[in-house]
Amino acid sequence: MGERSIFVKTYVPDGWDQSHETVPLRVAREATVIARLGGVGGLRGRLGVPRLVDHVPALGTVATEAVSGTTLDKVLARNGEDCRRAVFLAGKWIQRLQSLRIELADYASYTEIDPDDLIMYCDIRLRALSERGLRWVTRRRTAAILNTVDSLLRASSATSRSRSWCHCDYSPGNIIWDGFKLTPIDFGNARIDLELLDVATFVHRLEMIALVRPWRFWPVRKWADAFVRGYGRPNVSSDPVFQAIAIRLLLCRLLTNVRRVAQNRRQAGHDFWMRACLKRRLIKAVRSVYGVSRQELPS
């Protein structure tokens, strides 16, 4: 028998979301999720699951068998014929993850900056943006954004607000594609959250590809359509919960942009352009709910 290639992931405490106290808990949770996925029906054939080898919470390590293939973001960068097939399977994979059983202990939260309450989550990001000196975050805009999220949640159905296991970082960079099988990796952020979180996250990451590299043509809409068809809800983007999560994701992306230190003038110019695009999308989301004019709520 050939030797297995092992990938060892090590958690490192940082000042944002991981501490010496939470790292062992996160390691144990990631190992639990990977182990349970092995017993989920339907995760076979073209839908893969990483295989857990070992985990040591005290050392902050999780070891899995290495998954052969290429990350989906690199596959999409080539814009080959198999892109739509791969993202379609990414949608189907999320369906399977949401069928994972939930136990009472799974609801435990190991973070204060990622609260379950979507309005609180957005408020934390808006305050962080203000503390970073982004003058665009005025009281008026903050109230409008938070009220929009609240209105969307109030307009949603109980089914749309259902919770399940979520990857919580479901992006092309965390998915391996070998031309036949699609296997998500890195379950370090996995937790119980809104079912549509991973769906909205994946679509958001696809849309960001076009913003990060605007000088190329990207068939993002076709990819997103294939993904939501795979998920089984081709019209999910009209769901109020999906739209509320999209606002959360835009705020996160804006905060990431503001926190990043540009290495050169070209990058600084691109970051400035990205911020402008993200702010316009946020205001557009607010206007679409309230129907306010450009004069009433300028970008």
N, C-alpha and C positions, 0 to 999 in steps of 0.2 A: 504493500500500500504506500502511496506517496505521502509525503509529509504535508500537514495542513499549514496554511499561512494564517497566522494569528494577528489580529489587530487589537492593540491595547490602548484604551482611552483613559486618560488621567484627568480628573477634575482638579481645577486649581482655584482656591478661594480668591475672590476678587472683591472690589469695593462696590459692586453694583447689585449682584443678585446671588452670590454664592459665599457662604461663610464656612468656617471650620465646623460649625454645628450642623449646617444643612447639607454639606457635601456627602457624608455617609448616607443620609436619608435619600438623596438624589440617586446615588449609586444603587442602593437597594431597590428603589422604585424602577429605575431603568432595567435592572436585571429581571425584576418581576414581570414587567411588560413584555420583554423579549421572550421570556420563558412561556408566558401565557399565549403569545401569538403563535407559538409552535403548535398549539392545539386548536386553533381557529379553523373551522371548516371553510374551504374555498381558497385558503392561502397555500396553493400548490400550483404546479404547472407554470403558468406565465406570471403568477404573483408570488414573489419570494419573501422569505423571512430570514433575517440574520440569525445565526446559531450561536447561542451563548456558550462560552467555554468556561469562564470563571468570573467572579467579581469579589473584590475585597473592599468593603465600605470604609474600613479604617484607613486604607491607603488611597482611597478615592479612585480605584481602578475598576474598569469593566473590560473584559476580554471576550472578543467574538471572533468567529472564523471570518477571514477576509472575504469580501464579496467581489467576485470577478466582474469586470465590466468598466463602464465609464460613467461618471456622474452625468445626470440628465442635462445640467446646464451646458456642459461641453457638447453634448449631442445636439441640443437646440442651437448652439452657436454655429454648428455646421449646416443647420437648416436642411437636413436630409429628408428622404422620403419616409423614414420611420418615425419622424417626430410626432405626428398626430397619433400613430398607433401607441407610442410610448405614453403620451399624456392621457390618452383614453384609458389605458391600464392604470395610470396613477389615480384616476377617478374611481375606478373599480376597487382599487386597493383600500381607499379610504372607507368605502362601504364595509369592507371586511373588518377594518380596525374598529369601527363603531359597534360591531357586534361582540366585541370583547367584553367578557363579564366584568361587572363592577362589584367590589366588596366594600363594606362600610369604611374600612381603613383607607381605601383609595381616595376618599374625599379630603384627606389631610392636605393642608397647604404649607409649602416650605418657603414661601416668599411673601414679602409685604408690598413689593412694588408691582406685582402681577395679581391684583385682587380679582376675584370672580366677578364682582360688580363692574359692568362695562363702563358705567359713567365714572366711577371712582378711578378706573384704569386710565381713562382719557384725561381726567382732571390731573392725575399725577404727571402725565406727559406734558400737559399744557403748562403746569407749574415749573417743570424741569426746563422747558423751552424758555419761559420767562426768566428763570434764574440764570440761564445761559446768555441772557441779554438780547433775545430776539424780540424787538419792539413790536413786531407784527402781532404778537399775542397780547391784545388789549382786553380789557374787561368785557367790552361789547362782543368781540369775536369769541372769547372764551365762553360767555353765556350762550351765544348762538350755537356753538358747536355742541356743548353739553346738552342744551335743550333739544337739539336735533337728534342726538343719540337717544335721549329719553323718549321723544315722540315716536321714533322708529320702533323702539322696544314696546311701547304701549300699543302700537298698531299691529304688532306681530301676534302670531298664534302661539298657543302653548306648545304645539308640536315643533315649531321653529325654534323655540327656546329650550328644547330638549338638550340634555347633556349626555356626553358619552366620553370614552377615552379619546383623547386627541394627541397627535404628535406634537403640536404646538410650535413646530418649525418646519412645516411641510413645504419644502421648496425644492426646485430642481437640483440644487447643490447637495441635498441630503437624500438623493435617490440615485440608485445605480441601475444602469440599463446595459444589457449585454447583447441586444439585438433580438432577444427572445423573452427574457425574464426581467421583470422590474422589481427591485428590492429597495425599499426605504431603509435608511440607516440613521444612527444618532437619535436615540430616544431620551436624551438627557432632560428635555423639557416636557416630556409626556405627563399629562395630568387629566383630570376630569374637567371638561369645559364645554362650551356651546358646540353642538354638533357641526355647525357650519363654519367654525373657526378654521379648520384645516382647508376647507373648500375655498373660503375667501382668501386665505393666506396664499394658496397656490396660484389663484388667479391674479392676485396682487403682484406676486413675484414675476409672473409672466409679463404683466404690464410694465413692471420696472425695467425689464430687459430693453424695451424700446426707449425708455428715458435715459438709461445709462449709456446706451450706444445709439443715439438718434440718427447718426449718419448712415445707418444701414436699414434696409427694409426687413421688418420682422412680421410674419403672419400671426401676430399675437391673438387676434380675434378668432382665427381658425383653431389655434391651439386651445384657447380657453373654451370654445364651443365643444371640442372633442373631449376635453377634460370633464365638463359638467354632464355631457352625455354618458361618459363612463360612470360618473357618480350616480346617474339615474334621474337627475333633475335639470333638464336643459334650460329651464327658465329660473334657475335659482337666484340669478342676479337681481330679480325683482322682489325677492323676499326682504322685508324690512330688517330682519336680523342680519342678513348678509350685508346690507347697506350700512348698518351700524358698525359692524366689524370692519368694513372697508374704511370707515373714518378712523377707527382705532389704528389700523395698519398704516394709514397715511401719516398720522401723528408720530408713530414709532419711526417711520422712515425719515420724517422731518427731523426728529430728535437725533437720529443717527447721523444725518447730514450735518447738523449744527455742531455736534460733538467732534466730528472728524477734523483733523488738522491737515490742511492741504500741503502737499510736498513741493508744489511749484505753482507758477502763475496760471498755467493751463488748467491744472486741476482745480485751482481756486475759482476760475471762471466757470468751469463746468459745474462745480458745487453750487455756485450762486444761481446758475440757470436751473439746476435741479430744485433748489429751494423755491424758486418762483413757480415752477410747474406744480410742486406739491401743494403750495399755498392756494393756487388757483383751483386745484382739484378739491381741496377742502371746502373752499367757499362755494364751489359749484354744488357740492353735496348738500350744504346748508340751504342754498337757494332753491334746490329742487324739492325740498321738504316744505319750506315756508313760502316759497314763491316771492321772496323779496327781490327788489330791484338792485341793480349794480350800484345805484346811488345810495341806497339804504344800507348796503353791506358791501363796501368796496373790497377788492382783492388786496 
